[in-house]
Every structure is written in structure tokens, then in C-alpha cells.
Amino acid sequence: MPVEDILNRVREEIKAVIPASISITDIEFEGAELVIYTKDPEKFAEQNELVRELAKKLQKRIVVRADPSVLEEIDKAREKIQELIPPDAKLVNIYFEPDVGEVTIEVEKPGVAIGKKGALLNEIKKAIGWTPKVIRAPPMPSKTVQDVRRYLRMVAEDRIQFLRRLGRRLHRGVSEGEKWIRITSLGGYREVGRSCTLLSTQDSKILIDCGIDVSSPDNGSPYIHMPEVLPLDSIDGVVVTHAHLDHSGLVPMLFKFGYDGPVYTTYPTRDVMVLLQMDYLRVCGDEAKKPPYSSEHIRKEIRNTIPLNYGDTTDIAPDIRLTMHRAGHILGSAICHFHIGDGLFNIAFSGDIKYEKTWLFSAAATHFPRLEALVLESTYGGKQDVQPSRKKATEQLKEIVKKTLESKGKVLVPVFAIGRSQEVMIVLEHLMREKELPEVPVYLDGMIWEATAIHTVYPEYLNADLRQKIFQEGENPLMAEIFERVDSYDKRREIIDEKHECIVLATSGMLNGGPVMEYFKAWAEDERSTLIFVGYQAEGTLGRKIQKGWKEVMVGDKSVKVEMNVETCEGFSGHSDRAQLMNFVRNVSPKPRRIIVNHGDETKCVDLAASIHRKFGIKTLAIKNLETVRFR
């Protein structure tokens, strides 16, 4: 049945249920949602059973929005909100979202702004027509988050049109006849980098991740030029498991070559991947490399991103539903679960996971409604890949730092801006607060400060202990006074030339560019100083060479002798080690019938796949790039 006919039938069914006293102005598919626009939103609010009845009858997720004609003008609405919010709530910012008729009110004390049993929110809604959401203002404002929200306000009309086009595409129906499901490996199989997989059915195509091989000199890209992928506008959706460039780095390039569909990811991942992609463009410029896309394509990505929270389920194709679950790797990282057909098949993609509670996050989720197949990472899946616990890693870091500071040396920690930076920050703050380390300045160079600010925007994605410390005790370890931002070349030179001991956290994490290189070149020959690796060092990177023990390396066209101490704290990795991966498989419920192993060096992929099969009797495969596996 044509989509317009489906929509007309839905409109008739809705009008038959809704009382004549409620004015309905429009009914439209917007993405996976059926949106009812009304001039009487308060009457809908009084009759909750109406929406439930309609959702059950139509088998659709229904959203009721105020008709734009009953929404107060933004400037006047802002004034009324400012009048109604009590001074004690400490209003920080107001964000209007015209595409959904909502207004987000940032305050320091949400309870005061909400009022007893939501009384103040109801008063605001009656006064302005907009649906208010009150959130706690982040203690560190994030320029990235503010820019993303500002841009979405600018393109609100375009976004509504995009969602309506998407809604029609999602409701095009499914074909009769044979049903089949398969995945094609386009990158990140028997290797780390350029992660990309095509999930196909007889009716749909979904791309999971589209990353860059950051360790490749020419930044290797996935095989997205293959016939089964093209044309790009035949893809129903792109799903991003997390923001690291080896998973999200080339998503904007898809828009350059004709893709104009949705990007599904979590809210923090949307903001962090924009931060990393913009920085990637800057690095390309600094190194006189031609970037694979421009900021215009990142803006298209933002407009087309449909963010989800953990546990949210949404239709992403006529026969595929997506749910995101906690992965424990970095802020917003997700295990993506796909429910295909009407109970036909279920497959989950782990992305990168950490199956252990860390200083920042809870462990990866292991319980799913149904699961027939799992695509599992194996970065540290080899027999010898044993990481110390977070507690042991903290002790190890303490001893290394203490020894270096006692010898009047400097500590340099190459980090990725997201995840490990914030964990090391929390540990250092804890050790200095407990007087287990002398209090010295901890300098944050590169994107770490902005990445940390994004963490403060999304405290609900952090573990329960950290949330309690932030909300109940009013303490945020990420904002301790020991941390100092490095935001200029002069400041960097001042730290490099400083005689006193200090700790520097700087990007990039594999020593393949970024501000960390300036410190490394300056301190590499200082025997008192220490270089500490806390994250994965890909084969071929400068970081891996130094980690292996090279005593002389080339940095650009200059030869640098490595006489500083080189240490590795494995326990801070955002990836699961061999034991954690095996425990994850042991505890996954229900047990998948098949596991495909990816995201690891060839030996680790093969080893983990064989071990899982021997231990659990599950059919496993360690496929290569460009292989296709059919599940049904």
C-alpha cells in the first residue's frame, strides 16, 4: 500500500477516536514517530488514555505536539520563562527546539524550577504553549554542545522536512517472499581501524559505523565503494556505536557522496563525534592533507542525526528496529541491538566494550530481549592479553608518578580526548586529595578540556558512584583545582620550559600528531621524566614503536633519542581484556547461536573465536574484510 494511503487510513482512525472538542491540525509521520499536531495540547494531557489507546490500535509510537500557531514567539516565551523561574533555581540557559515544540531550561537547581509535583512546569506550558524540559546546567559549559544545539535551532524547518521524508520511507512496507539477513564486512575485520559493516535484508540496508584507520599513513577508509553498498542513497540508515574516529570518522564523507539519510547514535556520541571530526579537519589542514569532507558535511550529519538514549527502541527501516545498550567503553558508547522482521532474527554489534566497572562507567550490558547473533570486538582478545584491574592500575600509576616526581621529572601521558583522559583525571584527583601523591599542576592540552565539558553535560551516562558524588555531594572530580587548561602556544612553551615537576595529559593518544608531540620532543632525552601509555597503541604508530622499546625515532624529519622512562598502564584501557571478553560471552543472555569476531589484529580475532567455540560451544567466525555471512 502506498505511504500516502497508509497515512490517510491512520488519519481516519485517529479522528474516529479523538473527541470533536480536541482540534487536530495535522497528522504526519516524522521519522519513526506518528506526530499529532493539536491546538489543544492541554486537553490531550488530561486524557492520557487517548494516546495509549491510539498507540495500541495503530502499533505506532505516537507523539502529541502543540500546533505552531499556539506556540508563543521565542523572544516572548523566553521573557515569560525568565519571569516564572524562581531566582533560587539559578537559571543558566534556555534552548528552544522548534522542530519538536520543546524548550530546554538549564538551571543549577532543577527541583526548584520544576515545582511541587511539576506545578511550575505546567504553569510554564500554559503560558507559552511550548513543552518545557528542565535539566541541571553542566558545571563546565561545552562549546561543542552549544554549537550543535544552536545549529539545530537554525535548521529546525529543514529538519522537520527531513523527518517527514524519512517517515514516508520508513513506512513503505515490506516485500512478500523469501526473507534473508546477512552482514558484509567493509572494514575493521581482522584489523583495528576503519570499522564498517553492512547489515542487509531483502528490504533494507543499514551501515554500522564508518571509521578511519588512524594508524594508516593515508588514513585508510572502509570498502564503501563496493556494489552492495552503492548507491549511498539506497542505505536506510547509518548507526554509530561510539565517537572514536575509527568508528565515526568518515560518516560525514557519506553525505559528500550522496547519502542524505538518518544517523542513529546516542546524544553524547553525536556531540563527541562532531568534536573529533572537526578536530580531524583541523589536523588535516595543519598537515597539508586534503580532507575527505568539509565542515558542511558535518553540519548535514548533525541535521540528520536522530539521537537515542540507552533503552530507547526505534524503527530504522521497514523491517528493522534498533535499541542501544550501555557498552562501558567511552561516553555514550553503545551495543547496538537490531530486531529484524516480526520476530525473525536479532543481532547485536558490540562496538568497543568494557566489561568492568571503571572510574567513569558501569560495565557493558549483557541482557537483551532476544539474541541470535553477536558481532564482538577482540582488541585485547589474545591469550596473553591480561589487564590489571582498575584498582591495580591505579596503584601502578601512583607508583610511576610518585617516583618521577620525587626525581624532579615530568610526567607525560598521551591520551585520547575522550574516556582515558577523564579516567586518569579522576584517579589523579583522588590520589592527590587523599595525599597519596604530592599536589602538582595537571595540565590538559588538546581537546581534553572540551571533551571533559561534554562529560559534565551528560552525567546520567556516568556510573552511579560518580553521579552521586556530583549530584548528592556537590563534588565533581573533573573540575578539581589541580587541573589547568593549556589553550595557547605560549602556555605550552611555558610548561615545556618549566623547571618544576608537573603532569601533562595531551592528545593524541598514539603519538601520531597533536600537542603531545611538542612535549615529547622537548622531554624525550630527560632521564628523570616519564612517558606513560594508558591506551591502545596501534601497530605502525609512533606510540607502538616507543612502547616496543625503540630508543631512537623519527618525528617529522628529525631524529629523537628516547631516554625518558617509558611505562604502560594497561588497566586503564577502555577495551575488555581476554578474561573480560570471555566473561561477557558467558553472561550474555540469551546466548547467541553465532558470534562473529572483529576489531582486533588477525591473531587475536582467530584466537578469541576459537576459544569461544571451545569454551561455550557457540559457532564462531573470524571473517576477513569483504566477506559476507548469511544468517537466514
C-alpha positions as CSV (number, residue, x, y, z in Angstrom):
1,M,0.0,0.0,0.0
2,P,1.4,3.5,-0.9
3,V,2.6,5.5,2.1
4,E,0.1,8.3,1.5
5,D,-2.8,5.7,1.6
6,I,-1.4,4.3,4.9
7,L,-1.2,7.9,6.3
8,N,-4.8,8.7,5.2
9,R,-6.1,5.5,6.8
10,V,-4.2,6.4,10.0
11,R,-5.7,9.9,9.9
12,E,-9.2,8.5,9.6
13,E,-8.7,6.1,12.5
14,I,-7.3,8.8,14.7
15,K,-10.2,11.2,14.0
16,A,-12.7,8.4,14.8
17,V,-11.2,8.1,18.3
18,I,-10.4,11.7,19.3
19,P,-13.4,13.8,20.6
20,A,-14.5,16.6,18.4
21,S,-13.7,19.1,21.2
22,I,-10.0,18.5,20.5
23,S,-8.7,20.4,17.5
24,I,-6.4,18.3,15.3
25,T,-4.4,20.4,12.7
26,D,-2.1,17.8,11.2
27,I,-1.0,14.2,11.4
28,E,2.3,13.2,9.9
29,F,5.0,10.5,10.1
30,E,8.2,12.2,11.3
31,G,10.9,9.6,11.4
32,A,9.6,6.6,13.3
33,E,7.0,8.6,15.1
34,L,3.4,9.4,14.3
35,V,3.0,13.1,15.3
36,I,-0.3,14.6,16.0
37,Y,-0.4,18.4,16.0
38,T,-3.2,20.0,18.0
39,K,-4.3,23.4,19.2
40,D,-5.5,21.8,22.4
41,P,-2.4,20.1,23.9
42,E,-3.7,20.6,27.4
43,K,-6.9,18.6,26.6
44,F,-4.7,15.7,25.3
45,A,-2.7,15.9,28.5
46,E,-5.9,15.5,30.5
47,Q,-6.8,12.3,28.6
48,N,-3.6,10.2,28.7
49,E,-5.7,7.1,27.8
50,L,-6.4,8.5,24.4
51,V,-2.7,8.3,23.3
52,R,-2.3,4.9,24.8
53,E,-5.4,3.7,23.0
54,L,-4.2,5.0,19.7
55,A,-0.7,3.6,20.1
56,K,-2.1,0.2,20.8
57,K,-4.6,0.3,18.0
58,L,-2.1,1.7,15.3
59,Q,1.0,-0.1,16.6
60,K,2.9,3.2,16.3
61,R,4.8,5.4,18.7
62,I,2.6,8.5,19.0
63,V,3.8,12.0,19.9
64,V,1.4,14.9,20.6
65,R,2.7,18.3,19.8
66,A,1.3,21.8,20.0
67,D,0.4,23.3,16.7
68,P,3.0,26.0,15.9
69,S,0.1,28.6,15.8
70,V,-0.4,28.2,19.6
71,L,3.3,28.5,20.5
72,E,4.4,31.8,21.9
73,E,7.1,33.7,19.8
74,I,10.5,32.6,21.0
75,D,11.5,36.0,22.4
76,K,8.3,36.5,24.3
77,A,8.4,32.9,25.5
78,R,11.9,33.4,26.8
79,E,10.8,36.5,28.8
80,K,7.9,34.6,30.3
81,I,10.1,31.7,31.4
82,Q,12.6,34.2,32.9
83,E,9.7,35.7,34.9
84,L,8.3,32.4,36.1
85,I,11.5,30.6,37.0
86,P,12.3,31.5,40.7
87,P,15.7,33.2,41.2
88,D,16.6,30.3,43.7
89,A,16.6,27.9,40.7
90,K,19.6,29.9,39.2
91,L,18.6,29.9,35.5
92,V,21.6,29.4,33.3
93,N,20.3,29.0,29.7
94,I,17.1,28.4,27.6
95,Y,17.2,26.4,24.4
96,F,14.2,26.3,22.1
97,E,13.7,23.3,19.7
98,P,11.1,24.4,17.1
99,D,11.2,21.1,15.3
100,V,9.6,19.4,18.3
101,G,7.9,22.3,20.0
102,E,10.0,21.9,23.2
103,V,12.1,24.2,25.3
104,T,15.0,23.1,27.4
105,I,15.6,25.1,30.6
106,E,19.0,24.8,32.2
107,V,19.1,25.6,35.9
108,E,21.5,24.8,38.7
109,K,18.6,23.5,40.9
110,P,16.1,21.5,38.8
111,G,13.8,20.7,41.7
112,V,13.1,24.4,42.3
113,A,12.4,25.0,38.6
114,I,10.0,22.0,38.3
115,G,7.9,22.9,41.3
116,K,5.9,20.7,43.6
117,K,4.6,17.8,41.5
118,G,5.5,19.6,38.4
119,A,3.3,22.6,39.1
120,L,5.7,25.2,37.8
121,L,6.3,23.2,34.6
122,N,2.5,23.1,33.9
123,E,2.3,26.8,34.5
124,I,5.1,27.5,32.0
125,K,3.4,25.2,29.4
126,K,0.1,27.0,29.8
127,A,1.8,30.4,29.5
128,I,3.9,29.7,26.3
129,G,2.5,26.6,24.6
130,W,6.0,25.0,24.4
131,T,6.7,21.8,26.2
132,P,9.3,22.6,28.9
133,K,12.1,20.2,29.9
134,V,14.2,21.2,33.0
135,I,17.8,19.9,33.2
136,R,20.7,20.5,35.5
137,A,23.1,23.0,34.0
138,P,26.5,21.5,33.3
139,P,29.2,23.0,35.6
140,M,31.6,23.3,32.6
141,P,29.9,24.9,29.5
142,S,30.7,22.9,26.3
143,K,31.2,25.0,23.2
144,T,30.5,21.9,21.1
145,V,27.2,21.2,22.7
146,Q,26.1,24.8,22.5
147,D,27.1,25.0,18.8
148,V,25.3,21.8,17.9
149,R,22.1,23.0,19.7
150,R,22.4,26.4,18.1
151,Y,22.7,24.9,14.6
152,L,19.7,22.6,15.2
153,R,17.6,25.6,16.1
154,M,18.8,27.3,12.8
155,V,17.8,24.4,10.7
156,A,14.6,23.4,12.5
157,E,12.4,23.7,9.4
158,D,14.8,21.7,7.3
159,R,14.9,19.0,10.0
160,I,11.1,18.7,10.1
161,Q,11.1,18.2,6.3
162,F,13.9,15.6,6.6
163,L,12.0,13.7,9.3
164,R,8.8,13.7,7.2
165,R,10.7,12.3,4.2
166,L,12.2,9.7,6.5
167,G,8.8,8.9,7.9
168,R,7.4,8.1,4.5
169,R,10.5,6.0,3.7
170,L,10.2,4.0,6.9
171,H,6.6,3.2,6.3
172,R,7.0,2.0,2.7
173,G,6.2,-1.6,3.7
174,V,8.0,-4.9,3.2
175,S,8.0,-7.3,0.3
176,E,6.5,-10.7,0.1
177,G,8.5,-13.9,-0.5
178,E,11.8,-15.1,0.8
179,K,13.3,-13.5,3.9
180,W,17.0,-13.3,4.3
181,I,19.6,-11.5,6.6
182,R,23.3,-11.0,6.0
183,I,26.2,-8.8,7.0
184,T,29.1,-7.8,4.8
185,S,32.4,-6.8,6.5
186,L,33.6,-3.5,5.0
187,G,36.4,-2.6,7.5
188,G,37.7,-3.5,10.9
189,Y,37.7,-7.3,10.5
190,R,41.0,-9.0,11.4
191,E,42.3,-5.4,11.9
192,V,41.8,-2.4,14.2
193,G,40.6,0.7,12.4
194,R,38.1,1.8,9.7
195,S,35.2,-0.1,11.3
196,C,32.3,-0.6,9.0
197,T,29.6,-3.3,8.4
198,L,26.6,-3.5,6.1
199,L,23.6,-5.2,7.5
200,S,21.2,-6.2,4.7
201,T,17.8,-7.8,4.4
202,Q,15.6,-8.3,1.4
203,D,14.1,-4.8,2.0
204,S,16.7,-2.8,3.9
205,K,20.4,-1.8,4.2
206,I,21.9,-0.4,7.4
207,L,25.6,0.7,7.7
208,I,27.1,0.2,11.2
209,D,30.0,2.6,11.8
210,C,32.1,4.2,9.1
211,G,35.6,4.9,10.5
212,I,39.1,5.9,9.6
213,D,42.2,3.8,10.1
214,V,44.1,6.4,12.2
215,S,47.3,4.3,12.1
216,S,47.4,4.3,8.3
217,P,49.6,7.0,6.7
218,D,46.8,7.8,4.2
219,N,44.0,7.2,6.7
220,G,42.6,4.1,5.2
221,S,38.8,4.1,4.6
222,P,36.3,1.2,4.5
223,Y,35.2,-0.5,1.3
224,I,32.1,1.7,0.9
225,H,32.6,1.7,-2.9
226,M,31.5,-1.9,-3.2
227,P,28.5,-2.6,-5.4
228,E,26.3,-3.9,-2.5
229,V,26.8,-0.5,-0.7
230,L,26.1,1.8,-3.7
231,P,24.3,4.0,-4.4
232,L,24.6,5.5,-1.0
233,D,21.1,6.9,-1.1
234,S,19.9,3.2,-1.1
235,I,21.1,2.9,2.6
236,D,18.2,3.2,5.0
237,G,20.3,4.4,8.0
238,V,23.8,4.7,9.5
239,V,24.3,3.5,13.1
240,V,27.3,4.8,15.0
241,T,28.3,2.7,18.1
242,H,30.6,5.4,19.5
243,A,32.5,8.5,18.6
244,H,36.2,7.4,18.2
245,L,37.4,8.2,14.7
246,D,38.0,4.6,13.8
247,H,34.2,4.2,14.1
248,S,32.7,7.6,13.2
249,G,35.5,9.5,11.3
250,L,34.1,9.1,7.8
251,V,30.4,9.4,8.4
252,P,30.4,13.0,7.0
253,M,32.0,11.7,3.8
254,L,28.9,9.7,3.1
255,F,27.0,13.0,2.9
256,K,29.6,14.3,0.4
257,F,28.9,11.3,-1.9
258,G,25.1,11.4,-1.9
259,Y,23.8,10.0,1.3
260,D,21.1,12.1,2.9
261,G,19.5,9.6,5.3
262,P,19.5,9.4,9.1
263,V,22.4,8.8,11.5
264,Y,21.4,7.0,14.7
265,T,23.5,7.2,17.9
266,T,23.3,8.3,21.5
267,Y,23.2,12.0,22.5
268,P,26.7,12.2,23.9
269,T,28.1,10.3,20.8
270,R,26.5,12.9,18.5
271,D,28.3,15.7,20.3
272,V,31.7,14.0,20.8
273,M,31.9,12.7,17.2
274,V,31.3,16.3,16.0
275,L,34.2,17.5,18.2
276,L,36.5,14.7,16.9
277,Q,35.5,15.2,13.3
278,M,36.1,18.9,13.4
279,D,39.5,18.4,15.0
280,Y,40.3,15.8,12.3
281,L,39.7,18.5,9.7
282,R,41.9,20.9,11.6
283,V,44.7,18.3,11.8
284,C,44.4,17.7,8.0
285,G,44.9,21.4,7.5
286,D,47.9,21.5,9.8
287,E,49.5,18.6,7.9
288,A,48.6,20.0,4.5
289,K,46.5,16.9,3.7
290,K,43.4,17.0,1.6
291,P,40.5,16.2,4.0
292,P,37.9,13.6,2.8
293,Y,35.0,16.0,3.6
294,S,34.3,19.6,4.8
295,S,32.5,21.2,7.8
296,E,29.4,21.5,5.5
297,H,29.1,17.7,5.5
298,I,29.5,17.6,9.3
299,R,26.6,20.1,9.5
300,K,24.5,17.8,7.3
301,E,25.3,14.9,9.7
302,I,24.2,17.0,12.7
303,R,20.9,17.9,11.0
304,N,20.2,14.2,10.1
305,T,21.2,12.7,13.4
306,I,18.5,11.0,15.4
307,P,19.8,10.6,19.0
308,L,18.7,7.9,21.3
309,N,19.1,7.2,25.0
310,Y,20.0,3.7,26.3
311,G,17.0,1.5,26.2
312,D,15.1,3.6,23.5
313,T,13.8,1.5,20.7
314,T,13.0,2.9,17.3
315,D,12.2,1.7,13.7
316,I,15.1,2.4,11.4
317,A,13.8,0.5,8.3
318,P,10.5,-1.1,7.4
319,D,11.8,-4.4,8.9
320,I,14.4,-3.3,11.4
321,R,14.2,-1.9,14.9
322,L,17.2,-0.6,16.9
323,T,17.9,-0.4,20.6
324,M,21.1,0.9,22.1
325,H,22.5,-0.5,25.3
326,R,25.4,0.6,27.6
327,A,28.9,-0.5,26.3
328,G,31.1,0.9,29.0
329,H,33.9,2.0,26.5
330,I,33.6,5.8,26.3
331,L,30.9,8.4,26.9
332,G,27.8,7.4,25.1
333,S,29.3,4.2,23.6
334,A,26.6,1.6,22.8
335,I,26.0,-2.0,22.0
336,C,23.6,-1.8,19.1
337,H,20.8,-4.4,19.0
338,F,18.8,-5.0,15.8
339,H,15.4,-6.7,15.9
340,I,14.7,-7.8,12.3
341,G,11.3,-8.6,10.9
342,D,8.4,-9.7,13.1
343,G,10.4,-11.8,15.5
344,L,12.5,-13.1,12.6
345,F,16.1,-12.5,13.8
346,N,18.1,-10.5,16.4
347,I,21.7,-9.4,16.1
348,A,23.8,-7.2,18.3
349,F,27.0,-5.3,17.4
350,S,29.2,-4.7,20.5
351,G,31.2,-1.8,19.0
352,D,34.0,-1.4,21.6
353,I,33.1,-2.7,25.1
354,K,34.5,-2.6,28.6
355,Y,33.0,-5.4,30.8
356,E,34.2,-4.0,34.1
357,K,33.0,-1.1,36.2
358,T,35.5,1.8,35.7
359,W,36.1,5.1,37.4
360,L,33.7,6.6,34.8
361,F,31.2,4.0,33.6
362,S,29.2,0.9,34.6
363,A,30.1,-2.3,32.8
364,A,28.7,-3.2,29.4
365,A,25.1,-4.6,29.3
366,T,24.7,-8.3,28.9
367,H,20.9,-8.8,28.9
368,F,18.8,-8.5,25.7
369,P,15.2,-9.4,24.9
370,R,16.3,-11.8,22.1
371,L,19.7,-12.6,20.5
372,E,20.6,-15.0,17.8
373,A,23.9,-13.5,16.6
374,L,26.6,-11.2,18.1
375,V,29.4,-9.3,16.4
376,L,32.1,-8.9,19.1
377,E,35.3,-6.9,19.3
378,S,38.6,-8.6,20.1
379,T,41.1,-5.7,20.5
380,Y,42.6,-7.5,23.6
381,G,41.3,-11.0,22.8
382,G,44.6,-12.9,22.6
383,K,45.6,-15.5,25.2
384,Q,48.3,-13.2,26.6
385,D,46.1,-10.1,26.9
386,V,45.6,-9.8,30.6
387,Q,45.0,-6.4,32.1
388,P,45.2,-5.5,35.7
389,S,42.1,-4.4,37.5
390,R,41.3,-0.6,37.8
391,K,42.5,-0.8,41.4
392,K,45.8,-2.4,40.4
393,A,46.2,0.1,37.5
394,T,45.6,3.0,40.0
395,E,48.4,1.6,42.3
396,Q,50.7,1.2,39.3
397,L,50.0,4.8,38.1
398,K,50.6,6.1,41.6
399,E,54.0,4.4,41.9
400,I,55.2,5.5,38.5
401,V,54.1,9.2,39.0
402,K,55.4,9.3,42.6
403,K,58.8,8.0,41.5
404,T,59.0,10.5,38.7
405,L,58.0,13.5,40.8
406,E,60.5,12.5,43.5
407,S,63.3,12.6,40.9
408,K,62.1,16.1,39.9
409,G,61.0,14.8,36.5
410,K,57.9,15.5,34.4
411,V,55.1,13.0,33.6
412,L,53.7,12.9,30.0
413,V,50.5,10.9,29.4
414,P,49.4,10.7,25.7
415,V,45.7,10.3,25.7
416,F,42.7,10.2,23.5
417,A,40.5,13.2,24.4
418,I,37.5,11.0,25.3
419,G,37.5,8.4,28.0
420,R,41.0,7.6,29.2
421,S,41.7,11.3,29.8
422,Q,38.8,11.7,32.2
423,E,39.6,8.4,34.0
424,V,43.2,9.4,34.6
425,M,42.0,12.8,35.7
426,I,39.7,11.2,38.3
427,V,42.4,8.9,39.6
428,L,45.0,11.7,39.9
429,E,42.5,13.9,41.7
430,H,41.7,11.1,44.1
431,L,45.3,10.3,44.8
432,M,46.2,14.0,45.4
433,R,43.1,14.6,47.5
434,E,44.0,11.5,49.7
435,K,47.6,12.8,49.9
436,E,48.9,9.6,48.2
437,L,50.6,11.9,45.7
438,P,52.1,15.3,46.1
439,E,49.8,18.0,44.7
440,V,51.3,19.3,41.4
441,P,49.7,21.0,38.4
442,V,48.0,18.7,36.0
443,Y,47.9,20.3,32.6
444,L,45.3,19.4,30.0
445,D,46.3,20.0,26.4
446,G,44.4,19.5,23.2
447,M,40.7,18.7,23.2
448,I,40.7,17.2,26.7
449,W,39.1,20.3,28.3
450,E,36.3,20.5,25.8
451,A,35.8,16.7,25.9
452,T,35.6,16.8,29.8
453,A,33.0,19.6,29.5
454,I,30.8,17.3,27.3
455,H,31.1,14.7,30.1
456,T,29.6,17.2,32.6
457,V,26.7,17.8,30.2
458,Y,25.6,14.1,30.4
459,P,26.1,12.9,34.0
460,E,23.4,10.3,33.5
461,Y,25.8,8.4,31.3
462,L,28.4,8.1,34.1
463,N,28.4,5.4,36.8
464,A,26.2,5.6,39.9
465,D,29.1,6.4,42.3
466,L,30.2,9.4,40.2
467,R,26.6,10.6,39.7
468,Q,26.1,10.5,43.5
469,K,29.3,12.4,44.1
470,I,28.3,15.1,41.5
471,F,24.6,15.4,42.5
472,Q,24.4,14.5,46.2
473,E,27.7,15.6,47.5
474,G,28.2,18.5,45.1
475,E,31.7,17.4,44.2
476,N,32.9,16.9,40.6
477,P,36.4,15.4,40.4
478,L,36.7,16.5,36.8
479,M,36.6,20.1,38.0
480,A,39.3,20.0,40.7
481,E,41.6,23.0,41.1
482,I,44.7,20.8,40.2
483,F,43.6,20.8,36.5
484,E,44.8,23.6,34.3
485,R,43.8,24.2,30.7
486,V,46.5,24.7,28.0
487,D,44.9,26.9,25.4
488,S,47.7,28.6,23.7
489,Y,51.1,28.0,22.1
490,D,52.7,30.4,24.7
491,K,51.2,28.5,27.6
492,R,52.6,25.2,26.1
493,R,56.1,26.6,25.7
494,E,55.9,27.9,29.3
495,I,55.1,24.4,30.6
496,I,57.8,22.8,28.5
497,D,60.4,25.2,29.8
498,E,59.1,25.0,33.4
499,K,61.7,23.8,35.9
500,H,59.2,22.4,38.4
501,E,57.7,18.9,38.2
502,C,54.3,18.6,36.7
503,I,51.9,16.2,34.9
504,V,50.7,16.7,31.3
505,L,47.8,14.9,29.7
506,A,47.9,15.7,26.0
507,T,46.4,14.4,22.7
508,S,46.9,12.4,20.6
509,G,46.9,9.1,22.3
510,M,49.1,7.2,19.8
511,L,51.7,9.9,19.3
512,N,50.7,10.3,15.7
513,G,50.3,14.1,15.9
514,G,48.7,16.7,18.2
515,P,50.1,18.8,21.0
516,V,51.6,15.7,22.8
517,M,54.4,15.8,20.2
518,E,55.8,19.1,21.4
519,Y,56.2,17.8,25.0
520,F,57.6,14.5,23.7
521,K,60.3,16.2,21.6
522,A,61.3,18.5,24.5
523,W,61.4,15.9,27.2
524,A,62.4,12.7,25.3
525,E,66.1,13.0,26.4
526,D,65.3,13.8,30.0
527,E,66.1,10.6,32.0
528,R,64.1,11.9,35.0
529,S,60.9,12.3,33.1
530,T,58.4,9.5,32.2
531,L,56.1,8.7,29.3
532,I,53.1,6.7,30.4
533,F,50.8,4.9,27.9
534,V,47.3,4.3,29.2
535,G,45.6,3.4,25.9
536,Y,45.9,1.1,22.9
537,Q,48.8,1.7,20.6
538,A,48.0,0.5,17.0
539,E,50.7,-1.3,15.0
540,G,52.7,1.2,12.9
541,T,52.2,4.2,15.1
542,L,55.0,6.1,16.8
543,G,53.5,5.2,20.2
544,R,53.7,1.5,19.4
545,K,57.3,1.8,18.3
546,I,58.3,3.6,21.6
547,Q,56.2,1.1,23.6
548,K,58.2,-1.7,21.9
549,G,61.5,-0.1,23.2
550,W,62.8,1.9,20.2
551,K,65.5,4.2,21.5
552,E,65.6,6.5,18.5
553,V,62.6,7.5,16.5
554,M,61.8,9.9,13.6
555,V,59.5,12.8,14.4
556,G,58.9,14.5,11.1
557,D,62.3,14.9,9.6
558,K,64.1,15.0,13.0
559,S,65.7,12.1,14.8
560,V,64.8,12.0,18.5
561,K,66.6,9.9,21.1
562,V,64.2,8.3,23.7
563,E,66.0,8.4,27.1
564,M,62.9,9.2,29.2
565,N,61.3,6.3,31.1
566,V,58.6,4.6,29.1
567,E,55.8,2.8,31.1
568,T,52.5,1.2,30.2
569,C,49.4,1.1,32.5
570,E,47.2,-1.5,30.7
571,G,44.5,-1.3,33.3
572,F,43.1,2.0,32.0
573,S,42.1,0.6,28.7
574,G,38.6,1.2,27.5
575,H,38.6,-2.3,25.9
576,S,37.9,-5.6,27.6
577,D,40.8,-7.9,28.1
578,R,40.7,-11.6,27.2
579,A,39.1,-12.6,30.5
580,Q,36.5,-9.9,30.4
581,L,35.5,-10.8,26.8
582,M,35.1,-14.4,27.8
583,N,33.1,-13.4,30.9
584,F,30.9,-11.1,28.7
585,V,30.1,-14.1,26.4
586,R,29.5,-16.3,29.5
587,N,27.0,-13.8,30.9
588,V,25.3,-12.6,27.7
589,S,21.6,-13.6,27.9
590,P,20.1,-15.1,25.9
591,K,23.1,-17.0,24.4
592,P,23.6,-16.2,20.7
593,R,23.8,-19.1,18.3
594,R,26.6,-17.4,16.3
595,I,29.4,-15.0,17.1
596,I,31.4,-13.0,14.5
597,V,34.7,-11.7,15.9
598,N,36.1,-8.4,14.6
599,H,38.1,-5.3,15.7
600,G,41.4,-7.0,16.5
601,D,44.7,-8.0,15.0
602,E,44.3,-11.2,12.9
603,T,45.8,-13.5,15.5
604,K,43.6,-12.1,18.3
605,C,40.4,-12.4,16.2
606,V,41.2,-16.0,15.3
607,D,42.3,-16.9,18.8
608,L,39.3,-15.4,20.5
609,A,36.9,-17.0,18.0
610,A,38.4,-20.5,18.6
611,S,38.4,-20.1,22.4
612,I,34.8,-19.0,22.5
613,H,33.8,-22.1,20.4
614,R,35.8,-24.5,22.6
615,K,34.5,-23.0,25.9
616,F,30.9,-22.4,25.1
617,G,30.1,-24.5,22.0
618,I,28.9,-21.4,20.1
619,K,29.5,-21.3,16.3
620,T,32.1,-18.6,15.8
621,L,33.7,-16.9,12.8
622,A,36.7,-14.5,12.4
623,I,35.8,-13.3,8.9
624,K,38.0,-11.0,6.7
625,N,37.1,-7.7,5.2
626,L,34.7,-8.1,2.2
627,E,33.3,-11.4,3.4
628,T,29.5,-11.8,3.7
629,V,27.8,-14.0,6.2
630,R,24.2,-15.0,5.7
631,F,22.2,-15.8,8.9
632,R,18.8,-16.8,7.3
